[in-house]
């Protein structure tokens, strides 16, 4: 069977009766087996995926199949799916089986998507390299000595290596966009509240978003439009209507684009990424779009604000994992207190424990106002500044990451160096606005470079249309 890059190719092949859903699933299963060493999949749902495929083939024969009939999707190991394990790549949730299905996944299933398995990630979504997983590291298919990015590294590599059509990840501070940049695929983080978080194992509840990886903008838009919308199970989900993003990809206006001076002039920025980003901006200028440099004086405050708030929320969210009701429980306890302490000490990895301790510290009575309250105020300043900028401009363009994929172990001993990998992605997360990473060439080592585009809240339709235009402009 030929290699499928887009869902449109799959649909055409199905319409011409050149293939069927069972054959498509078998094709991906063979790829997964061949590339098992990449360690993208934690578990492959071979039997249930084939059963789903057969049912959808019957629907196709009757002419009543859903919009996603033939699309094969992988899901990050923080998303619940009834009857299947979900352990957030952590020992603490060892053996936990989901009792319900994430709303976003259920909506895809309702349109006849096929879920092929769960994907490796950094433990509880905490990391930028996919080295913090109880299942081991995921390898970047472009260079297996380099990281795929994190925390949704398995989801990115699954699309990069053609192990599924699209995949779901989660983005708290760049966990979809950064691995998308490192692997040369498209990664989208929607507006906070655009997609229900029901069924997502929480890291930081006021930041977490379910996002999409794909090879094409159209596939990404299609999956997003089906997942998005209000959910009665998630009180934070927006009631704003959802547009048919995948049908609104035509872009024919002159855009007003800003780029941030501080990101382009950052000493941390790899020269090839700078050159490729500036080349896109020049191309936009030559096409008649308005491109202006703007200053973002709060850039140095974004990362500290993000890490204070997310670690505080993680400390609260992860307090439920204590060995009492489900998951791992230490066999070495001699009383209740030691059971709590040993279970959490043995069950959580080093990075998760570091963030829980940081979060507990900033929430403590002596430091609450000095850190947490102050960070909330700075978050508001960042959000207001970003939204005001997006009222004056249609889009903000910047690099997705300061460097291309780094080698395994390069930042492992230096948490601050690892946190700096999120330097350019956290602005959209702190502000709650949508952001997408698009492939933008390669560096001298052949590693992919990412271009990030941000727009104002709930303007996913405009962001997808402009992204589609950009991919055509730079291809």
C-alpha positions as CSV (number, residue, x, y, z in Angstrom):
1,X,0.0,0.0,0.0
2,X,1.2,3.5,-0.8
3,X,2.2,5.9,2.0
4,X,-0.6,8.1,3.1
5,X,0.4,11.7,4.1
6,X,-3.1,13.2,4.3
7,X,-6.6,12.2,5.1
8,X,-7.7,13.4,1.7
9,X,-5.6,10.7,0.1
10,X,-7.2,8.1,2.4
11,X,-10.7,9.3,1.5
12,X,-10.0,9.2,-2.3
13,X,-8.5,5.7,-2.0
14,X,-11.6,4.6,0.0
15,X,-14.0,6.2,-2.6
16,X,-12.3,4.5,-5.5
17,X,-12.4,1.1,-3.6
18,X,-8.7,0.9,-3.8
19,X,-8.5,0.1,-0.1
20,X,-10.7,-0.3,3.0
21,X,-10.4,0.7,6.6
22,X,-9.1,-2.8,7.7
23,X,-6.2,-2.5,5.1
24,X,-5.4,1.0,6.3
25,X,-5.2,-0.1,9.9
26,X,-3.0,-3.1,9.0
27,X,-0.8,-0.7,7.0
28,X,-0.2,1.5,10.2
29,X,0.1,-1.6,12.4
30,X,2.9,-2.8,10.2
31,X,4.6,0.6,10.3
32,X,4.3,0.6,14.1
33,X,5.9,-2.9,14.3
34,X,8.7,-1.9,11.9
35,X,9.5,1.2,13.8
36,X,8.9,-0.1,17.4
37,X,12.4,0.9,18.4
38,X,11.3,4.6,18.2
39,X,9.2,3.8,21.4
40,X,6.4,6.2,20.3
41,X,3.6,3.8,21.4
42,X,3.1,2.6,24.9
43,X,0.3,0.3,23.9
44,X,-1.1,-0.6,20.5
45,X,-4.9,-1.4,20.3
46,X,-4.5,-3.9,17.5
47,X,-7.6,-5.9,18.0
48,X,-10.0,-3.1,18.9
49,X,-8.7,-1.0,16.0
50,X,-9.3,-3.8,13.5
51,X,-12.8,-4.3,15.0
52,X,-13.5,-0.6,14.6
53,X,-12.2,-0.7,11.0
54,X,-14.6,-3.6,10.1
55,X,-17.6,-1.7,11.5
56,X,-16.7,1.4,9.6
57,X,-16.2,-0.5,6.4
58,X,-19.8,-1.7,6.8
59,X,-20.9,1.9,7.3
60,X,-19.0,3.0,4.2
61,X,-20.7,0.3,2.2
62,X,-24.1,1.6,3.4
63,X,-23.2,5.2,2.8
64,X,-23.7,6.4,6.4
65,X,-20.1,6.6,7.7
66,X,-18.9,9.7,9.7
67,X,-16.6,12.5,8.6
68,X,-13.5,10.7,9.9
69,X,-14.1,7.3,8.4
70,X,-10.6,5.9,7.6
71,X,-8.6,8.3,9.8
72,X,-6.3,6.5,12.2
73,X,-5.5,8.4,15.4
74,X,-3.0,7.9,18.3
75,X,-3.7,9.4,21.7
76,X,-1.3,10.7,24.3
77,X,-1.0,8.7,27.5
78,X,-2.8,11.3,29.6
79,X,-6.1,10.9,27.8
80,X,-8.7,8.5,29.2
81,X,-10.3,5.9,26.9
82,X,-12.8,3.4,28.4
83,X,-11.4,-0.1,29.0
84,X,-7.9,0.9,28.2
85,X,-5.0,1.8,30.6
86,X,-3.9,5.4,31.1
87,X,-1.0,6.0,33.3
88,X,0.5,9.4,32.2
89,X,3.8,7.6,31.7
90,X,4.1,7.4,35.5
91,X,4.7,4.5,37.8
92,X,2.2,6.1,40.2
93,X,-0.7,5.2,37.8
94,X,0.6,1.7,37.1
95,X,-2.3,-0.6,36.0
96,X,-5.0,2.1,36.1
97,X,-7.8,1.4,33.6
98,X,-10.0,4.3,32.4
99,X,-13.6,4.1,33.5
100,X,-14.8,6.7,30.9
101,X,-13.7,8.3,27.6
102,X,-12.3,11.8,27.2
103,X,-14.9,14.0,25.6
104,X,-12.5,15.0,22.7
105,X,-11.8,11.3,21.9
106,X,-15.5,10.4,22.1
107,X,-16.4,13.1,19.6
108,X,-13.8,11.7,17.2
109,X,-15.1,8.2,17.7
110,X,-18.6,9.4,17.0
111,X,-17.4,10.5,13.5
112,X,-15.8,7.1,13.0
113,X,-12.2,7.8,13.7
114,X,-10.1,4.7,14.6
115,X,-8.0,4.9,17.8
116,X,-4.9,2.7,17.2
117,X,-3.1,3.1,20.6
118,X,-1.7,5.3,23.3
119,X,1.5,7.3,22.9
120,X,4.5,7.9,25.1
121,X,5.1,11.2,26.8
122,X,6.9,12.9,29.6
123,X,5.5,11.9,33.0
124,X,2.2,13.9,33.6
125,X,3.2,16.1,30.7
126,X,6.2,17.6,32.6
127,X,9.2,17.9,30.3
128,X,10.6,19.2,27.0
129,X,12.4,16.1,25.8
130,X,10.4,13.0,26.5
131,X,13.2,11.7,28.7
132,X,10.9,11.7,31.8
133,X,8.8,8.7,31.0
134,X,8.5,5.4,33.0
135,X,8.3,3.8,29.5
136,X,11.7,5.1,28.4
137,X,12.6,7.8,25.9
138,X,11.1,8.3,22.5
139,X,13.5,8.6,19.6
140,X,13.3,11.4,16.9
141,X,12.9,9.7,13.5
142,X,15.0,12.4,11.8
143,X,18.0,11.6,14.0
144,X,17.7,8.9,16.6
145,X,20.4,10.4,18.8
146,X,18.2,13.4,19.4
147,X,15.1,14.1,21.5
148,X,11.7,14.4,19.8
149,X,10.7,17.2,22.2
150,X,8.1,17.0,24.9
151,X,6.0,16.4,26.6
152,X,4.0,15.0,23.6
153,X,7.0,13.4,22.0
154,X,5.4,10.1,21.2
155,X,2.4,11.9,19.6
156,X,4.8,13.9,17.4
157,X,6.9,11.0,16.3
158,X,3.8,8.9,15.6
159,X,2.9,11.4,12.9
160,X,6.5,12.1,11.8
161,X,7.2,8.4,11.2
162,X,3.8,7.7,9.6
163,X,2.5,5.4,12.4
164,X,-1.0,7.1,12.3
165,X,-2.8,9.8,10.3
166,X,-3.0,12.3,13.1
167,X,-2.5,12.2,16.8
168,X,-3.6,14.0,20.0
169,X,-1.3,15.6,22.4
170,X,-1.7,18.1,25.2
171,X,-0.1,21.5,25.5
172,X,0.5,23.2,28.8
173,X,3.4,25.4,27.9
174,X,4.4,24.2,24.5
175,X,4.0,20.4,24.7
176,X,2.4,20.2,21.3
177,X,4.2,23.0,19.4
178,X,7.8,22.2,20.6
179,X,7.8,18.5,19.6
180,X,6.0,19.5,16.4
181,X,8.9,21.8,15.6
182,X,11.5,19.2,16.5
183,X,10.0,16.5,14.3
184,X,8.9,18.6,11.3
185,X,5.1,18.2,11.6
186,X,2.2,20.6,12.3
187,X,1.2,21.0,16.0
188,X,-1.8,23.1,17.1
189,X,-2.7,24.5,20.6
190,X,-6.2,25.9,20.5
191,X,-7.6,28.7,22.6
192,X,-7.9,27.7,26.3
193,X,-11.5,26.4,26.8
194,X,-12.0,25.7,23.1
195,X,-11.7,21.9,23.6
196,X,-13.1,20.2,26.7
197,X,-10.5,18.9,29.3
198,X,-12.9,16.2,30.6
199,X,-10.9,13.0,30.7
200,X,-7.5,14.7,30.5
201,X,-5.3,13.7,33.5
202,X,-4.5,17.2,34.8
203,X,-1.1,18.8,35.1
204,X,-2.0,22.5,35.4
205,X,-5.7,23.1,35.0
206,X,-5.7,26.7,33.9
207,X,-3.1,26.0,31.2
208,X,-3.8,22.5,29.9
209,X,-5.1,22.2,26.3
210,X,-5.7,19.2,24.0
211,X,-4.0,19.7,20.7
212,X,-3.5,18.0,17.4
213,X,-0.5,16.8,15.3
214,X,-0.7,16.2,11.6
215,X,1.1,16.4,8.3
216,X,-1.4,18.9,6.7
217,X,-3.2,22.0,8.0
218,X,-6.5,20.6,6.6
219,X,-6.3,17.4,8.7
220,X,-5.4,19.4,11.8
221,X,-8.4,21.7,11.2
222,X,-10.8,18.8,10.6
223,X,-9.9,17.0,13.9
224,X,-10.0,20.3,15.8
225,X,-13.5,21.3,14.6
226,X,-14.9,17.9,15.6
227,X,-13.3,18.0,19.1
228,X,-14.1,21.6,19.9
229,X,-17.2,23.0,21.6
230,X,-18.9,23.2,24.9
231,X,-19.1,20.1,27.1
232,X,-21.4,19.9,30.1
233,X,-18.8,17.8,31.9
234,X,-16.2,20.7,31.8
235,X,-17.5,24.0,33.2
236,X,-14.5,25.8,31.8
237,X,-15.3,24.9,28.2
238,X,-16.4,27.7,26.0
239,X,-20.0,28.0,24.7
240,X,-18.8,30.0,21.6
241,X,-19.9,28.3,18.4
242,X,-17.4,26.2,16.4
243,X,-16.7,27.1,12.8
244,X,-16.0,24.4,10.1
245,X,-12.3,25.2,10.2
246,X,-11.4,22.7,7.5
247,X,-13.7,24.4,5.0
248,X,-12.4,27.9,5.6
249,X,-8.8,27.5,4.6
250,X,-8.8,29.9,1.7
251,X,-6.8,33.0,2.5
252,X,-7.0,36.0,0.2
253,X,-6.5,39.1,2.3
254,X,-3.5,41.2,3.2
255,X,-2.4,40.5,6.8
256,X,-0.9,42.7,9.4
257,X,1.9,40.7,11.0
258,X,4.0,41.5,14.1
259,X,7.3,39.8,15.1
260,X,8.8,40.2,18.5
261,X,12.2,41.9,18.5
262,X,13.2,40.1,21.7
263,X,12.7,36.7,20.2
264,X,14.7,37.4,17.0
265,X,17.5,39.1,19.0
266,X,17.6,36.4,21.7
267,X,21.1,35.2,22.4
268,X,19.7,31.7,22.8
269,X,18.3,31.6,19.2
270,X,20.1,29.3,16.8
271,X,21.3,31.3,13.8
272,X,19.7,29.0,11.2
273,X,16.3,29.3,12.9
274,X,16.7,33.1,13.0
275,X,17.6,33.1,9.2
276,X,14.6,30.9,8.3
277,X,12.2,33.0,10.4
278,X,13.4,36.2,8.8
279,X,13.1,34.7,5.4
280,X,9.4,34.0,5.9
281,X,8.9,37.5,7.1
282,X,10.6,38.9,4.0
283,X,8.5,36.7,1.8
284,X,5.3,38.0,3.5
285,X,6.5,41.6,2.9
286,X,7.2,40.8,-0.8
287,X,3.6,39.5,-1.1
288,X,2.3,42.8,0.1
289,X,1.5,42.0,3.7
290,X,2.4,44.5,6.5
291,X,5.2,43.1,8.7
292,X,6.4,45.2,11.7
293,X,8.8,44.7,14.5
294,X,7.4,45.2,18.0
295,X,8.9,45.1,21.4
296,X,7.7,42.7,24.1
297,X,9.3,44.0,27.3
298,X,7.7,41.3,29.5
299,X,9.4,38.3,27.7
300,X,11.9,37.8,30.6
301,X,8.9,37.4,33.0
302,X,7.0,34.8,31.1
303,X,8.9,31.7,32.0
304,X,9.1,32.4,35.8
305,X,5.4,33.3,35.8
306,X,4.6,30.1,33.9
307,X,6.7,27.8,36.2
308,X,5.4,29.4,39.4
309,X,1.7,28.9,38.4
310,X,2.0,25.5,36.7
311,X,4.0,24.0,39.6
312,X,1.5,25.3,42.1
313,X,-1.4,23.8,40.1
314,X,0.5,20.5,39.7
315,X,1.1,20.4,43.5
316,X,-2.6,20.6,44.0
317,X,-3.7,18.3,41.1
318,X,-1.2,15.5,41.9
319,X,-2.0,15.4,45.6
320,X,-4.8,12.8,44.7
321,X,-2.2,10.2,43.7
322,X,-1.4,8.8,47.1
323,X,-1.8,5.0,46.8
324,X,-5.2,4.8,48.5
325,X,-7.8,4.3,45.7
326,X,-5.9,3.4,42.6
327,X,-2.5,3.1,40.9
328,X,0.8,2.2,42.6
329,X,1.0,1.5,46.3
330,X,4.3,0.8,48.0
331,X,4.8,-2.6,49.5
332,X,7.2,-1.2,52.1
333,X,4.8,0.8,54.3
334,X,4.4,0.1,58.0
335,X,1.8,2.7,58.8
336,X,-0.5,5.2,57.0
337,X,2.0,8.0,57.0
338,X,4.8,5.9,55.6
339,X,2.4,4.5,52.9
340,X,1.7,8.1,51.7
341,X,5.4,9.1,51.8
342,X,6.8,6.0,50.2
343,X,4.1,5.6,47.6
344,X,4.7,9.2,46.3
345,X,8.5,9.0,46.6
346,X,8.7,5.7,44.7
347,X,5.8,6.4,42.3
348,X,6.8,9.8,41.0
349,X,9.8,10.5,38.8
350,X,12.5,13.1,39.6
351,X,11.1,15.9,37.5
352,X,7.5,15.5,38.8
353,X,8.8,15.5,42.4
354,X,10.8,18.6,41.6
355,X,7.7,20.4,40.3
356,X,5.5,19.2,43.2
357,X,8.0,20.6,45.7
358,X,8.4,23.9,43.9
359,X,4.6,24.2,43.7
360,X,4.1,23.3,47.4
361,X,6.7,25.9,48.3
362,X,5.1,28.8,46.3
363,X,1.7,27.9,47.8
364,X,3.0,27.8,51.4
365,X,1.6,30.4,53.8
366,X,4.9,32.3,54.1
367,X,5.5,32.6,50.3
368,X,2.0,32.6,48.8
369,X,1.8,36.4,48.3
370,X,5.4,36.8,47.3
371,X,5.2,34.2,44.5
372,X,1.8,32.8,43.6
373,X,-0.3,36.0,44.0
374,X,2.4,38.1,42.2
375,X,2.7,35.6,39.4
376,X,-1.1,35.8,38.9
377,X,-0.8,39.6,38.5
378,X,2.0,39.3,36.0
379,X,0.0,36.7,34.1
380,X,-2.7,39.3,33.7
381,X,-0.2,41.8,32.4
382,X,1.2,39.3,29.9
383,X,-2.3,38.4,28.7
384,X,-3.4,42.0,28.4
385,X,-0.3,43.0,26.5
386,X,-0.6,40.0,24.1
387,X,-4.3,40.6,23.4
388,X,-3.7,44.4,22.9
389,X,-1.0,43.5,20.4
390,X,-3.4,41.1,18.6
391,X,-6.0,43.8,18.4
392,X,-3.5,45.9,16.4
393,X,-2.1,42.9,14.4
394,X,-3.7,39.8,12.9
395,X,-0.9,37.5,13.8
396,X,2.3,37.3,15.7
397,X,5.1,35.3,14.1
398,X,8.2,33.9,16.0
399,X,10.4,30.8,16.1
400,X,8.7,27.9,17.9
401,X,11.9,26.9,19.7
402,X,15.3,28.6,20.3
403,X,17.2,25.6,18.9
404,X,16.5,22.5,16.9
405,X,16.3,19.1,18.6
406,X,19.2,18.6,21.0
407,X,20.9,15.3,21.9
408,X,19.7,13.0,24.6
409,X,21.2,13.9,28.0
410,X,22.3,17.3,26.8
411,X,20.1,19.2,29.3
412,X,19.3,16.4,31.7
413,X,21.5,17.6,34.5
414,X,20.4,21.3,34.2
415,X,16.6,21.8,34.8
416,X,16.9,25.6,34.0
417,X,18.4,24.8,30.6
418,X,15.6,22.4,29.9
419,X,13.0,25.0,31.0
420,X,14.5,27.5,28.6
421,X,13.4,25.3,25.7
422,X,9.9,26.6,26.4
423,X,11.0,30.3,26.0
424,X,9.0,31.1,22.9
425,X,6.0,28.8,23.4
426,X,4.8,29.9,26.9
427,X,3.5,33.3,25.9
428,X,0.5,31.8,24.1
429,X,-0.1,29.4,27.1
430,X,0.1,32.1,29.7
431,X,-2.2,34.3,27.6
432,X,-4.6,31.4,26.6
433,X,-4.6,32.3,22.9
434,X,-4.3,29.8,20.1
435,X,-0.9,29.0,18.5
436,X,0.4,26.7,15.8
437,X,3.9,25.4,14.9
438,X,4.6,24.9,11.2
439,X,7.6,23.2,9.5
440,X,10.0,25.9,8.3
441,X,13.0,24.1,6.7
442,X,15.9,22.4,8.3
443,X,19.3,23.2,9.8
444,X,22.7,22.1,8.6
445,X,22.4,18.8,10.4
446,X,19.1,18.1,8.7
447,X,17.0,18.7,11.8
448,X,13.5,20.4,11.3
449,X,12.9,24.0,12.2
450,X,9.5,25.3,13.5
451,X,7.7,28.5,12.8
452,X,5.1,29.6,15.4
453,X,2.1,31.7,14.5
454,X,-0.2,33.2,17.2
455,X,-3.6,34.9,16.9
456,X,-6.3,36.2,19.2
457,X,-8.6,34.0,21.2
458,X,-11.2,31.9,19.3
459,X,-9.8,32.9,15.9
460,X,-8.8,29.3,15.1
461,X,-10.4,29.6,11.6
462,X,-8.2,32.6,10.7
463,X,-5.1,30.9,12.2
464,X,-5.7,27.8,10.1
465,X,-6.3,29.7,6.9
466,X,-3.2,31.8,7.4
467,X,-1.2,28.7,8.3
468,X,-2.4,27.0,5.1
469,X,-1.3,30.0,3.1
470,X,2.1,30.1,4.8
471,X,2.7,26.4,4.1
472,X,2.0,27.0,0.4
473,X,4.1,30.2,0.4
474,X,7.2,28.5,1.9
475,X,7.0,25.1,0.2
